[in-house]
Amino acid sequence: MTVTPRRISVFGATGSIGCNTLDLIARAPDEYRVVALTGGRNTALLAEQARRHRAEIAVTAHADCLADLRDRLAGTGIETAAGAPAIREAAMRPADWVMSAIVGAAGLPPGIAALEQGATLALANKESLVTAGPLMLATARAYGARILPVDSEHSAVFQALGGEDIATVERVIITASGGAFRDWPLDRLAGATPEQAASHPNWDMGQRITIDSASMFNKALELIETKEFFGISPDRIEALVHPESMIHAMVGFNDGGLMAHVGPADMRHAIGYALHWPDRRALPVERLDFAAIGQFTFRPPDDARYPALRLARYVMAAGGHAGAVFNGAKERALDAFIARRIGFTDMARVVEAAMTKLSADSLMNAAISLDTVAHADHLARVAVDEAIGA
């Protein structure tokens, strides 16, 4: 029997999640037809991926990279384009399954566009739910689309909830490695460099998300994402430092039982689960040897070390556009830290300053749309610049 290949698009193809997604697709090439691939400035890798997977179109986010991408794909018949509008247009091409792995708020518009085509959206872009959770979920319902979580923590929760009544859930525990500075003395954090923050003890990730792990802004986003995606009240969502990064999340039920999802620190598990859902297929990931591991350790997150978690609590309580402000401010503060304009511990300070300044803005409680999210994001970035004195 001939099986029609599933149409696949990967947004953020050149990043860690995108590369791992294409690794899995390459293992069963007859099952998939690649529609669109998008990336940033690594046009060499993007062109190589487009050739290897015979994509219909390759899009770079940067207009100044288009000529190079076009040259690299000359004679292949693969279309090329550049810029945010082109990425959104690529997301409007019919596809059965779309990986949303663009980092930051830029991932929201193509994610919405994919949902409007009725696609299954594998969501690795946590900022989409943080900034516009109600809009994302409403769009999926309106167009008969589906959102599947790809963050390892939310994939773990999703799997633990399989066949369970959400009303029986008492708590959701999201684990965190603690990042590069989990064992540093607090008085050293102010002097931490971007290079030091970008060295993760367990996961192989990009620079920005690894630094977010060190500050735990990444985990703050995941707490908010848990509330939005699963509809869990904030008082039932917990963060727990688990240095081994093998238990990705735990779900506690009203009978006192806990379901823990355990697996290696390999994003291909969560990606593969979303790719094959509702089936579960064999994946090329490590099988854990518990005798060799010996033990799992846990500790509560230190509020002084990770003020981002406190800010996430504020966002979950405030609702509205607080998530868009928080994320926009976080991204701008991260830019400033990478550029060495502020220190590591200054990031939380300027993010909180921006949130405080905008808390009374009339936009905060306006209906959520792409335009209002973009405006809140802009205001947050301006507020961070003002807090820095830029």
C-alpha positions as CSV (number, residue, x, y, z in Angstrom):
1,M,0.0,0.0,0.0
2,T,1.4,3.4,-0.9
3,V,1.4,5.9,1.9
4,T,1.2,9.6,1.2
5,P,4.1,11.4,2.8
6,R,3.3,13.9,5.5
7,R,4.0,17.5,4.7
8,I,6.5,18.9,7.2
9,S,7.8,22.5,7.8
10,V,10.5,23.4,10.2
11,F,10.7,27.0,11.5
12,G,14.1,27.5,13.1
13,A,15.6,24.7,11.1
14,T,19.3,25.7,11.8
15,G,19.0,25.8,15.6
16,S,19.4,22.8,17.9
17,I,15.7,21.8,17.9
18,G,15.4,22.2,14.1
19,C,18.6,20.1,13.5
20,N,17.3,17.4,15.8
21,T,13.9,17.4,14.0
22,L,15.5,17.0,10.6
23,D,17.7,14.3,12.0
24,L,14.6,12.3,12.9
25,I,12.9,13.0,9.5
26,A,16.1,11.9,7.7
27,R,15.8,8.5,9.3
28,A,12.5,7.8,7.5
29,P,12.7,10.0,4.3
30,D,9.9,8.2,2.5
31,E,7.4,9.2,5.2
32,Y,7.8,13.0,4.9
33,R,7.8,15.7,2.3
34,V,9.6,18.9,3.5
35,V,7.7,22.1,2.6
36,A,9.5,25.0,4.2
37,L,12.7,25.5,6.2
38,T,13.6,28.7,7.9
39,G,16.7,29.9,9.6
40,G,18.8,32.9,10.6
41,R,22.3,33.9,9.4
42,N,23.7,30.4,9.0
43,T,22.8,30.3,5.3
44,A,25.3,27.5,4.6
45,L,23.5,25.1,6.9
46,L,20.1,26.3,5.8
47,A,21.0,25.7,2.1
48,E,22.5,22.3,2.9
49,Q,19.3,21.3,4.8
50,A,17.1,22.5,2.0
51,R,19.1,20.5,-0.6
52,R,19.2,17.3,1.5
53,H,15.5,17.3,2.3
54,R,14.4,18.7,-1.1
55,A,12.4,21.5,0.5
56,E,10.1,23.6,-1.5
57,I,11.3,26.9,0.0
58,A,14.1,28.1,2.3
59,V,13.7,31.4,4.1
60,T,16.2,33.4,6.1
61,A,15.1,35.9,8.7
62,H,17.6,38.4,7.5
63,A,17.2,40.3,4.2
64,D,21.0,40.9,3.9
65,C,21.5,37.1,3.8
66,L,19.1,36.4,0.9
67,A,21.7,36.8,-1.9
68,D,24.0,34.3,-0.3
69,L,21.2,31.8,0.3
70,R,20.0,32.3,-3.3
71,D,23.5,31.6,-4.6
72,R,23.9,28.5,-2.6
73,L,20.6,27.1,-3.9
74,A,21.0,28.2,-7.5
75,G,19.9,25.5,-9.9
76,T,18.1,23.4,-7.4
77,G,14.6,24.7,-8.1
78,I,14.2,25.5,-4.4
79,E,12.5,28.9,-3.8
80,T,14.2,31.4,-1.5
81,A,12.9,34.4,0.5
82,A,13.9,36.6,3.4
83,G,12.3,38.5,6.3
84,A,9.5,38.1,8.8
85,P,6.7,38.5,6.2
86,A,8.3,35.8,4.1
87,I,8.5,33.4,7.1
88,R,4.8,34.0,7.8
89,E,4.0,33.4,4.2
90,A,5.9,30.1,4.3
91,A,3.9,29.1,7.4
92,M,0.7,29.6,5.3
93,R,1.8,26.9,2.9
94,P,-0.3,23.7,3.4
95,A,1.5,21.4,5.8
96,D,0.4,18.5,8.1
97,W,2.9,19.1,10.8
98,V,4.9,22.2,11.6
99,M,7.8,22.5,14.0
100,S,7.8,26.0,15.7
101,A,11.4,26.4,16.9
102,I,12.2,30.0,16.2
103,V,13.6,31.6,19.4
104,G,11.8,34.5,20.9
105,A,8.6,36.5,20.1
106,A,9.4,36.2,16.4
107,G,8.0,32.7,16.5
108,L,4.5,33.8,17.3
109,P,3.2,35.1,13.9
110,P,4.3,32.0,11.9
111,G,2.9,29.8,14.6
112,I,-0.5,31.5,14.3
113,A,-0.3,31.3,10.5
114,A,0.3,27.5,10.7
115,L,-2.6,27.0,13.0
116,E,-4.8,28.9,10.7
117,Q,-4.0,26.3,8.0
118,G,-5.2,23.6,10.4
119,A,-1.8,22.1,10.9
120,T,-0.5,20.2,13.9
121,L,1.9,22.7,15.6
122,A,4.8,21.1,17.5
123,L,5.6,24.0,19.8
124,A,9.2,24.5,20.9
125,N,8.8,28.3,20.9
126,K,7.6,28.8,24.5
127,E,7.3,32.5,23.9
128,S,4.2,32.0,21.8
129,L,2.1,30.7,24.8
130,V,3.8,33.2,27.2
131,T,2.9,36.2,25.1
132,A,-0.4,35.1,23.5
133,G,-1.6,31.9,25.1
134,P,-5.3,32.6,24.8
135,L,-4.9,33.7,21.2
136,M,-2.9,30.5,20.3
137,L,-5.4,28.2,21.9
138,A,-8.4,30.0,20.4
139,T,-6.9,29.9,17.0
140,A,-6.2,26.2,17.2
141,R,-9.9,25.6,18.2
142,A,-11.2,27.8,15.5
143,Y,-9.3,26.1,12.7
144,G,-9.4,22.5,14.0
145,A,-5.6,22.6,14.5
146,R,-3.7,21.0,17.3
147,I,-0.8,22.2,19.5
148,L,1.7,19.6,20.8
149,P,4.3,20.6,23.4
150,V,8.0,20.0,22.5
151,D,9.7,21.6,25.5
152,S,11.0,18.6,27.3
153,E,9.2,19.6,30.5
154,H,5.8,20.2,28.8
155,S,6.1,17.1,26.7
156,A,6.7,15.2,30.0
157,V,3.6,16.7,31.6
158,F,1.6,16.0,28.4
159,Q,2.7,12.3,28.5
160,A,2.0,12.0,32.3
161,L,-1.5,13.3,31.7
162,G,-2.3,10.7,29.1
163,G,-5.7,9.2,29.9
164,E,-6.0,11.3,33.1
165,D,-8.7,13.7,34.2
166,I,-7.1,17.2,34.5
167,A,-9.5,17.9,37.4
168,T,-7.6,15.2,39.5
169,V,-4.3,17.1,39.2
170,E,-3.1,18.6,42.4
171,R,0.4,19.8,41.3
172,V,2.7,20.0,38.4
173,I,6.5,20.1,39.1
174,I,8.7,21.4,36.4
175,T,12.4,20.5,36.9
176,A,15.4,22.7,36.2
177,S,19.0,21.9,35.9
178,G,19.9,25.1,37.7
179,G,22.1,26.2,34.8
180,A,25.7,27.1,34.7
181,F,25.8,29.0,38.0
182,R,23.7,26.7,40.2
183,D,26.7,26.1,42.5
184,W,28.4,29.5,42.3
185,P,28.5,31.7,45.4
186,L,25.9,34.4,45.1
187,D,28.5,37.2,45.3
188,R,30.2,35.9,42.1
189,L,27.0,36.2,39.9
190,A,27.3,39.9,39.2
191,G,30.6,39.4,37.5
192,A,29.6,36.4,35.4
193,T,30.3,36.7,31.7
194,P,28.2,35.8,28.7
195,E,30.6,33.0,27.8
196,Q,30.4,31.5,31.3
197,A,26.6,31.7,31.3
198,A,26.4,30.0,27.9
199,S,28.0,26.8,29.1
200,H,25.3,24.4,30.1
201,P,26.1,21.5,32.4
202,N,23.7,19.0,30.8
203,W,22.0,20.2,27.6
204,D,23.4,21.2,24.2
205,M,21.5,24.3,23.3
206,G,22.0,27.7,21.6
207,Q,23.6,30.7,23.3
208,R,20.4,32.6,24.2
209,I,18.5,29.7,25.7
210,T,21.5,28.5,27.6
211,I,22.0,31.9,29.2
212,D,18.3,31.9,30.0
213,S,18.8,28.6,31.7
214,A,21.6,30.1,33.9
215,S,19.3,33.0,35.0
216,M,16.3,30.7,35.0
217,F,14.4,33.1,32.9
218,N,13.9,30.0,30.7
219,K,12.2,28.2,33.6
220,A,10.1,31.3,34.4
221,L,8.8,31.2,30.8
222,E,8.0,27.4,31.3
223,L,6.0,28.0,34.4
224,I,3.9,30.5,32.6
225,E,3.6,28.2,29.6
226,T,2.4,25.4,31.9
227,K,-0.4,27.6,33.1
228,E,-1.5,28.6,29.6
229,F,-1.2,25.2,27.9
230,F,-2.7,23.0,30.6
231,G,-5.0,25.4,32.4
232,I,-3.3,24.6,35.7
233,S,-3.7,27.3,38.4
234,P,-0.4,29.0,39.3
235,D,-0.6,27.9,42.9
236,R,-0.3,24.3,41.7
237,I,2.8,24.8,39.5
238,E,6.2,24.3,41.1
239,A,9.8,24.6,40.0
240,L,12.4,22.2,41.4
241,V,16.2,22.1,40.8
242,H,17.2,18.6,39.6
243,P,20.9,18.7,38.6
244,E,20.8,15.4,36.7
245,S,18.2,16.7,34.2
246,M,16.7,13.2,33.8
247,I,13.3,13.7,35.4
248,H,11.7,16.3,33.2
249,A,8.5,16.9,35.1
250,M,6.2,15.3,37.6
251,V,2.4,15.4,37.9
252,G,0.8,14.9,41.3
253,F,-2.8,13.7,41.6
254,N,-5.5,13.9,44.2
255,D,-4.8,10.3,45.5
256,G,-1.2,11.4,46.5
257,G,0.4,9.6,43.5
258,L,3.0,11.2,41.3
259,M,3.7,10.4,37.6
260,A,7.4,11.3,36.8
261,H,8.7,11.3,33.2
262,V,12.3,10.1,33.1
263,G,14.6,10.2,30.1
264,P,18.0,11.2,28.9
265,A,18.8,14.9,28.2
266,D,18.1,14.5,24.5
267,M,15.5,16.7,22.8
268,R,14.9,14.0,20.2
269,H,12.6,12.3,22.6
270,A,10.2,15.2,23.0
271,I,10.5,16.0,19.3
272,G,9.9,12.4,18.3
273,Y,7.0,12.1,20.6
274,A,5.3,15.1,18.9
275,L,6.3,13.9,15.4
276,H,4.8,10.5,15.8
277,W,1.9,11.3,18.2
278,P,-0.5,9.6,18.9
279,D,1.8,6.7,18.2
280,R,5.0,6.0,20.2
281,R,7.9,4.8,18.0
282,A,11.5,3.8,18.7
283,L,13.9,6.7,18.9
284,P,17.7,6.8,18.7
285,V,18.2,8.1,22.2
286,E,20.2,6.7,25.1
287,R,18.6,4.1,27.4
288,L,19.2,5.0,31.0
289,D,21.1,2.7,33.3
290,F,19.7,3.4,36.8
291,A,22.3,1.3,38.6
292,A,25.0,3.4,37.0
293,I,23.2,6.7,37.7
294,G,22.9,5.7,41.3
295,Q,20.7,8.5,42.6
296,F,18.6,11.6,41.6
297,T,19.0,14.7,43.7
298,F,16.6,17.7,44.2
299,R,16.6,21.0,45.9
300,P,14.3,24.1,46.0
301,P,15.3,27.0,43.7
302,D,17.0,29.8,45.6
303,D,14.9,33.0,45.2
304,A,18.0,35.2,45.6
305,R,19.8,33.3,42.8
306,Y,16.8,33.1,40.5
307,P,14.6,36.2,40.8
308,A,13.0,35.4,37.4
309,L,10.8,32.8,39.1
310,R,9.3,35.5,41.3
311,L,8.6,37.6,38.2
312,A,6.9,34.7,36.6
313,R,4.5,34.4,39.5
314,Y,3.6,38.0,39.0
315,V,2.9,37.4,35.3
316,M,0.7,34.4,36.0
317,A,-1.4,36.4,38.5
318,A,-1.7,39.5,36.3
319,G,-2.6,37.8,33.0
320,G,-3.4,39.9,30.0
321,H,-0.4,41.3,28.3
322,A,1.9,40.8,31.3
323,G,3.5,37.8,29.5
324,A,4.3,39.8,26.4
325,V,5.8,42.6,28.5
326,F,7.8,40.1,30.5
327,N,9.2,38.3,27.5
328,G,10.0,41.5,25.5
329,A,11.8,42.9,28.5
330,K,13.6,39.6,29.0
331,E,14.8,39.5,25.4
332,R,16.0,43.1,25.5
333,A,17.8,42.5,28.8
334,L,19.5,39.4,27.4
335,D,20.6,41.4,24.3
336,A,22.2,43.9,26.7
337,F,24.0,41.3,28.7
338,I,25.4,39.6,25.6
339,A,26.6,43.0,24.4
340,R,28.2,43.5,27.9
341,R,26.1,46.7,28.5
342,I,24.8,45.2,31.8
343,G,25.8,42.5,34.2
344,F,24.3,39.1,34.7
345,T,22.3,40.0,37.8
346,D,21.1,43.3,36.2
347,M,18.9,41.4,33.8
348,A,16.2,40.6,36.4
349,R,16.5,44.2,37.8
350,V,15.7,45.9,34.4
351,V,13.0,43.4,33.5
352,E,11.2,44.1,36.8
353,A,11.6,47.8,36.2
354,A,10.0,47.5,32.8
355,M,7.1,45.4,34.2
356,T,6.5,47.9,37.1
357,K,6.5,50.8,34.7
358,L,4.0,49.2,32.3
359,S,1.8,47.6,34.9
360,A,-0.7,50.4,34.8
361,D,-0.7,50.8,31.0
362,S,-4.2,50.5,29.5
363,L,-2.8,48.0,27.1
364,M,-2.3,45.4,29.8
365,N,-6.0,44.4,29.9
366,A,-6.8,44.9,26.2
367,A,-8.0,42.0,24.1
368,I,-5.0,40.0,22.9
369,S,-4.1,40.1,19.2
370,L,-0.9,39.9,17.1
371,D,-0.9,43.7,17.0
372,T,-1.4,44.3,20.7
373,V,1.3,41.6,21.6
374,A,3.7,43.3,19.2
375,H,3.0,46.7,20.8
376,A,3.4,45.4,24.3
377,D,6.7,43.8,23.3
378,H,7.9,47.1,21.8
379,L,6.9,49.1,25.0
380,A,8.8,46.5,27.1
381,R,11.9,46.9,25.1
382,V,11.8,50.7,25.3
383,A,11.3,50.5,29.0
384,V,14.3,48.2,29.4
385,D,16.4,50.7,27.4
386,E,15.3,53.4,29.7
387,A,16.1,51.4,32.8
388,I,19.6,50.7,31.4
389,G,20.1,54.3,30.4
390,A,20.6,53.5,26.8
